Amino acid sequence: MNRLKLVSVLSAIRYISFLIVTLGSLMIILTWGFTNVDEKTQLTTYLLMSGFLVMPTLTNVYDWLTKKSLI
């Protein structure tokens, strides 16, 4: 029973870490984009903001990677 709880906790920590790194990277790129005010950078920033729409896909990618035992 304790081993099952430990595996569940480690799996949750791994999942949260994956999302923190992914979202953190996205936030850093967005912040960098807003500090540069030229039109090309603004377009890039808006496109990255639309990346939030693909978050369910990122979680599916994570699940696929864990099933492939790559993470």
C-alpha contacts under 8 A as a table, 3 or more apart, distances in Angstrom:
res1	aa1	res2	aa2	distance
1	M	4	L	5.19
1	M	5	K	6.45
2	N	5	K	5.08
2	N	6	L	6.17
3	R	6	L	5.00
3	R	7	V	6.17
4	L	7	V	5.14
4	L	8	S	6.20
5	K	8	S	5.04
5	K	9	V	6.09
6	L	9	V	5.08
6	L	10	L	6.08
7	V	10	L	5.15
7	V	11	S	6.01
8	S	11	S	5.06
8	S	12	A	6.16
9	V	12	A	5.10
9	V	13	I	6.17
10	L	13	I	5.04
10	L	14	R	6.07
11	S	14	R	5.08
11	S	15	Y	6.17
12	A	15	Y	5.06
12	A	16	I	6.10
13	I	16	I	5.15
13	I	17	S	6.00
14	R	17	S	5.09
14	R	18	F	6.20
15	Y	18	F	5.14
15	Y	19	L	6.39
15	Y	62	Y	7.80
16	I	19	L	5.15
16	I	20	I	6.05
17	S	20	I	5.03
17	S	21	V	6.11
18	F	21	V	5.34
18	F	22	T	6.13
18	F	62	Y	7.87
19	L	22	T	5.02
19	L	23	L	5.81
19	L	24	G	7.99
20	I	23	L	5.26
20	I	24	G	5.54
21	V	24	G	5.02
21	V	25	S	5.98
22	T	25	S	5.31
22	T	26	L	6.33
23	L	26	L	4.95
23	L	27	M	6.07
24	G	27	M	5.06
24	G	28	I	6.17
25	S	28	I	5.15
25	S	29	I	6.27
26	L	29	I	5.20
26	L	30	L	6.11
26	L	48	L	7.32
27	M	30	L	4.95
27	M	31	T	6.03
28	I	31	T	5.16
28	I	32	W	6.12
29	I	32	W	5.07
29	I	33	G	6.07
29	I	45	T	7.69
30	L	33	G	4.94
30	L	34	F	6.29
30	L	45	T	5.57
30	L	48	L	6.89
30	L	49	M	7.34
31	T	34	F	5.19
31	T	35	T	6.36
32	W	35	T	5.29
32	W	36	N	6.68
33	G	36	N	5.44
33	G	37	V	7.47
33	G	41	T	5.57
33	G	42	Q	6.36
33	G	44	T	7.17
33	G	45	T	5.34
34	F	37	V	6.24
34	F	41	T	7.61
34	F	42	Q	6.79
34	F	45	T	6.99
36	N	41	T	6.40
36	N	42	Q	7.67
37	V	41	T	6.60
37	V	42	Q	6.42
38	D	41	T	5.58
38	D	42	Q	6.34
39	E	42	Q	4.98
39	E	43	L	6.17
40	K	43	L	5.18
40	K	44	T	6.33
41	T	44	T	4.96
41	T	45	T	6.08
42	Q	45	T	4.96
42	Q	46	Y	6.17
43	L	46	Y	5.16
43	L	47	L	6.18
44	T	47	L	5.10
44	T	48	L	6.18
45	T	48	L	5.03
45	T	49	M	6.18
46	Y	49	M	4.99
46	Y	50	S	6.41
47	L	50	S	5.14
47	L	51	G	6.69
48	L	51	G	4.89
48	L	52	F	7.60
49	M	52	F	5.89
50	S	53	L	5.59
50	S	54	V	7.70
51	G	54	V	5.35
51	G	55	M	7.06
52	F	55	M	5.36
53	L	56	P	7.50
54	V	57	T	5.21
54	V	58	L	6.52
55	M	58	L	4.97
55	M	59	T	6.40
56	P	59	T	5.16
56	P	60	N	6.30
57	T	60	N	4.97
57	T	61	V	6.15
58	L	61	V	4.93
58	L	62	Y	6.25
59	T	62	Y	4.99
59	T	63	D	6.33
60	N	63	D	5.03
60	N	64	W	6.13
61	V	64	W	4.99
61	V	65	L	6.11
62	Y	65	L	5.09
62	Y	66	T	6.23
63	D	66	T	5.17
63	D	67	K	6.26
64	W	67	K	5.15
64	W	68	K	6.29
65	L	68	K	5.00
65	L	69	S	6.20
65	L	70	L	5.62
65	L	71	I	6.32
66	T	69	S	4.84
66	T	70	L	6.12
66	T	71	I	5.66
67	K	70	L	7.84
